[in-house]
Amino acid sequence: MIKILSGGFQGRQRNSKLNETPKTNGNKLKLIALAVFLGFATHATASQLETVLESPYQANGIAVAQDGRIFLGLPRWVQQDSFSVGVVKEGKILPYPGNSWNKWSSNDNTEDHFVNINAIRIEPDKPNSLWVVDCALGQGGAKLVEVNINSGNIAHVYHFDSHIVPVHDGCLNDVRVLGRNAFLTESGTGAIIVLNIDSGKARRLLSASQKTKAVAGRNAVIDQVAEKTPQGKIPVVNADGIDISPDKQWLYFCVALGGDLWRVRIDDLLNTHLTESELDKRVENQGPIVPVGGVLMLSDGNMLLSDAEKHTIVLRHPDGTLSNVVSSPLLDWPDAMAIGPDGKVYTNAAQANRIPQNNGGKDATRAPFRVLRFNL
């Protein structure tokens, strides 16, 4: 059970007590709920932000099963010795599945181990499958893994060769599964990957298009600190966010650090007769969006955007207008989002801007790492 503590944030004012760093003890999680109330320019009422759990483990991926289980993806950005996929059980994050898949070191092969998880996903129409996206740290072994969450067994492993995901620079980022096809963003070099989950055959699309590429010179500035690589340059994150329209006709995608939202018909992506140039011409610009950690399409056609710069979850309407849903300093780089059986939206405060790769080579992440949720 989650208790709601009194106090919170009104507008952008900080309540210092809510931002004190709680102590963590090993893998124990504190099931604490914090109420965060915001004022909005466009909403008559405010959403409530709750801290579902606090953990010593950094997480960027999240999925919530119909039975309420929360699954987390733990990247090896900073915590190199951590396991990669976890499930919350009795106040702890446990490796999931609890076998050799979650025990990888640099001496192990990348074929049958989780190496560097970028995203996890449960599709509403495939509620028994957890899809795990493994970027694999540029060492080969990029793959999509389907886990049966009823049995805890690995159902399928889809490996991608270097023609689909370049070994050194390529990085699988996120996934959506529709029917017999999986659609993935490749953020390292910029492309959309289409995988037939029956045959295992994959196609790399839009790799020559500027629409899957980061906008030159565009950067995210968070708490007055601009992101920069250890070499002092702007990080380059190509095709990143991805989702599918409620009518299952369109695939939406975007880059991470600000640019435009794009969409392309699913049928065009599946049409093997279209050339790359012809396909590129069929991709439609939906207008500019803010730097985002994650996107989530809703059943009404609105899209949630995690605004990394403003510590805010934003609702993007089909006409491109935006309205705030919830805002709080606790949304410290909100990343992926998922809707639980309670109808609430779950997200991680991933602190991606604080990792050495995005913070000039310095690790400024700080525990506890939070899983948050809010009402729509």
N, C-alpha and C positions, 0 to 999 in steps of 0.2 A: 504494500500500500504506500502511496505517495502522500506525504503531508505537505500542505501549502502553508508556507510561513508568511506572516504579515510583512508588509513593506514592499518596496519595489521602486520602479522608475516611472516618473511622470514626464512625458516628453523625452528630452535628452538629458535630464538632470540625473546625476549619479547618486545612488545611495551607497556610501562607502562600505557599510556592513555587508552588503550583498557581494562585494568584490574582494573581500578578504579571502585569501587562498586557504581553503580547508586542508587539513593534513590528511594524507593518504597512507594507508598501511598495507603494503604489498598489493595484492590484487583485489582488496576489499573495496567496494563501492559504497558511497554514501547516497542512499536514496532520499534525496532532498528535493523539494519543489519550491521554487521561488516565484512569486507573482510579480509580473512586470506589466505595468499599465502605461500605455502611450496615448498621447493626443495626436489626432490626425487632421490634416487639412481636408480630406475627402471622405472620411468615415465618421459616422455619428458615434460609434462605440469603439472601444479599444480591444485588441486581442490580448490574451493573457499568455505570457511566456513562462514556462515551467522548466526548471532544471530536473530532468528525469534521473540522471545519475552523473557522478563525478568519478573520474578514473585516472590512474597514472599513465594510461595508454593513449597515445595520439591516434585519432580515428578520422578518416575523411569519407568513408563509404558507410551507408546505412540502408537497411531493409527491415521491414516489419511484417511478420507473418500473420495470417488470419487468426492464429491462436494467441497473438500478442507477443510472441518471442521477438526480441530485438537482436538483429545480427549487425556486426560492425566490421568494416574493413580497416585494417591497421597498416598503413604504408611504412616502408623502411626509409623514411626521410631522415629521421634522427635516431629512432630507436632500432638500431640495426639487429639487435638480438631478440626482438619481440616476435611473437607469433603473428600471423597475417590476417586470419579471419577468426572472429570470436562471436559467441552468443552470450547474452546476459542471462544468468541463472542464479537465483537465490543471492542476489547482491554481489555477484562476481562476474567478471568477463572470463569465460573459459574458451580455450582453443576449439574451433569448430571447422571440420570434424576433428575429433580428438585422435589423430593418428599422424603418420609421418608427413602428411601434406603440410602440416604446420610446423615442421622441424626442418628448417633449411639453414645451411651455412654455405659459405663461399666454396667449400670443398665438395658440395653435393651437386648432383645434376639438376637442371632446371625443368626437366620434363615432367616429373611427378611430385613436385614441391611447389607450394606458393612462394614466390620470390618477392615481388613488390606489387601489392594490390592497389589498384587505382579506383575501383568501383565494385559495388555489389548491387544486385537488383532482384526483386521478386515481382513478376508480372501479375496483375490482378487475375488474368485468365489462365495463369499457370502457377497456382498458389503453392504447389509442392516443390517448385524448383527455385533454388538460389543460384543465380548466375554470378560468377566471380571473374573479374577482369584483371589479368596479371600482366603488367607492363614488363616485368622481369629485368629491370635495371640495366638495359642495354647489353645483356649478356646472352641473347638468344633465349628461347623458351617462352616467348610471348604466346599467351593462350587464353581461351575462354573455357571456364570449368563450370559444368552444371552439377549441383549437389542436390540430391533428393533429401529434403528436410524432414520427411517422415521417417526415413531409415538412417539418415546420416551418412549414406554411401555416396561415393562419386558416381554419377550417372553417365556423364560424357566428358571427355577432354578434347578440345579442338585446338590443335597446334597451328601456328601460322609461320610459314617459312619467310625467308628474307625478302622474297618478292612482294609479299603482302605487308609485312612489318619489318622495315630495315633494322638490322641487328643493333647497330651502334647508336643511331639517332632516333629510330622509331619508338613510339610508346603508345600502347593501347590506353584509352582514357575512360570511356563510358560505354554503356550498352543499353539497347532496347531490343526486345524480342517480340516479333509479330508473326503469328502463324508458324511457318517452317523456316523463317529467316531471322537472323540476328543482325542488327545494325550497330556498328561500333565507330566511335571517333578515334582517330590516330593523331595525337597531339604533338608528337615529336617532329614529324616532317609535314603533317597536314594532309589528311585524306579521310574518306568515309570507307569503311570496310563492310561488305555485305557477305554474310556467311549463310549458306544453306545448311541447316542443322541436321538434315537427313543425310545428305551426301558428304558433308564436311568440306565442300568446295567453297573457296572464298574468292572474292574479287575486290581489288583495290580501285576506288573510284575518286574522281575529282582531285587527284593528287597534283595535277598541273594547274588547278584553279586557284586564283587568289582568294576565293571565297572560303577556302579551308585554311587560310594562312593568317597569322597574327598581323594586326595593323602596325606598320612600321612606326616607331616612335611612341606608340600608345602604351601607357603604363598605369598601374594602380598605385594610388597614394592613400595610405591608411594611417590615420592618426598622425598626419603630417610627415609620414615617412614613405618615400618612394621605394618601390621594390627595386632591387638590383642584385645581379649575380655576384659571386665572389670576385669576378674580374671587373665589377663596377658597371656592367652593362644592364640594359633592360632585359628581363627574362622573356623568352619567346615561348609562348604556349599557343599552339595552333588549334585546329578543330577540337573542341572540348565538350561543351554542353550539348545534349541531344535528347529529343523526345518525339513522340508521335501524336498527331492530332486525334481527338476523340472519335472521328469518323474513320480512322485508320487509313486515310488517303495521303497524308503528308508527313514527311520527316522534317523536323526542325533541328537546326544546329547553329552553333556560334563558337567564337573563340573566347578565351577567358578574360583578357585584360581590357575589354571594351572594343566595340566595333559594331557590326550589324548582325541582326538575326536573319537567318536564311531558311528557306524551306524548298523542298523538292518533292515531287510526287513519288510515292512508293513504287508505283508502276514503272516510272521512268528509271528508278534505281535498279529494278529487276529486269528491265529490257536490255538483253545482251546485244541487241542489234544497234543500239545507239553508240556513236563514237563519244570519246571524252569531250570533244568540243560541242557536240550536239547536246549532251547531258548538261554541260556547264551552262548553256544558253537557257536551259529550262529551270535553273535554280532561281528562285524569286527572292528579292530583297524585301524584308518585312520592317526595315527601319532600324535605327540605332538602339543599342541597349547599354546598360551600365556594365562595368567590370563585375563579373559574376563568379561565384564559387560553384554554383549548381543551378539547374533549371528543373522545373517539374510542371508538366502539363496537367491541368485539371479537367474534369469531365465536362465542364461547361465551355471549354475552349479558352479560358483564361490560363495564363502561365505564371507560376511563381518564379521569381528571380532572387537569388541570394546576393544582395548588394554588398560586396566585400568592403567597399570604401566607407559606407555609411553605417555599417553594423545593422543592416536592415533587411527584412524580407519584403519584397515589393511584388505587387500583383500587376502583371501586364495584361491589359485587355486586348482583344483582337484588333481594335483600331489603333493600337500603339500607345494609348494613354496609360499612365502609371498611377497607382495608389499604394500607400504604405499599409502593410499588414501589421507588422510588429518591428520594434526597434529597441536595441539594448546593447550596451558595451559587452554583455555576455556573448553576443553574436560575433565572436572573434574569428573572422573569416568563416561564416556559415558556408558549408559545402553542400553535399548531396542532401536531398530531401526525400521523404517517403511518407505515405499516408497509412496510419495504423487502423486496426479494426474499430477503434474508438472514434474515428473520423478526424483525429488530430494529425497535424503534420510534424514529423520528427526530423531533426537535423543535427549535425555535429558542429561544434565550434572547433574547426580543424587547425587554426593558427598557421595556415600555410604561408602567410606572409612573413612569419617569424623564423622559418627554417633557414639554414645556411644558404641554400640555393637561391633564396629570394631576399636575403638580408645581408648581402655583402660578405658572406662566408661565416657569419656569426649566428650561433644558435640562441635565439631569444624566446623560444617556446617555454611555457611555464605550466606545470601541473597545478590544479587538476584540469584535465580535459573533459569537456562537458558534452552530454547529449541533451538536447533541448526539445521542447515540443510546444505547439501553440494551436489555438482554434482558428479556423478560417472565418 
